[in-house]
Amino acid sequence: MRTRSKQPLERRKPSATKEAPLEVFGTIVQVFPSASFSVELENSHTVLAHIAGRLRRHRIRILPGDRVELEISPYDLTKGRIVYRYRAGEPRRI
């Protein structure tokens, strides 16, 4: 059983914070097995991406040509996670 820290919140050490992921937009180019996709970004780079759990849980279908929003780790710019699929004609979220 974990015990709580006796120190007030102001005196506790800040926990190690992760660096925020980069949010970019792209288009699905190719579909691979096991829910992996090749995505071409707006700057013409290509990354390998997988579906976020929320999209998988709600069974959102992603097909070649779909516009998607990705989160890319600042540590590995070749891999990402698809977090949103745009409908046809839908403007970007801010």
ABEGO torsion letter per residue (X at the ends): XBBBBABBAAABBBBBBBBBBBBBBBBBABBBBGGBBBBBBAAGBBBBBBBBAAAAAAGBBBBBGBBBBBBBBAABAABBBBABBBBBGBBBBX
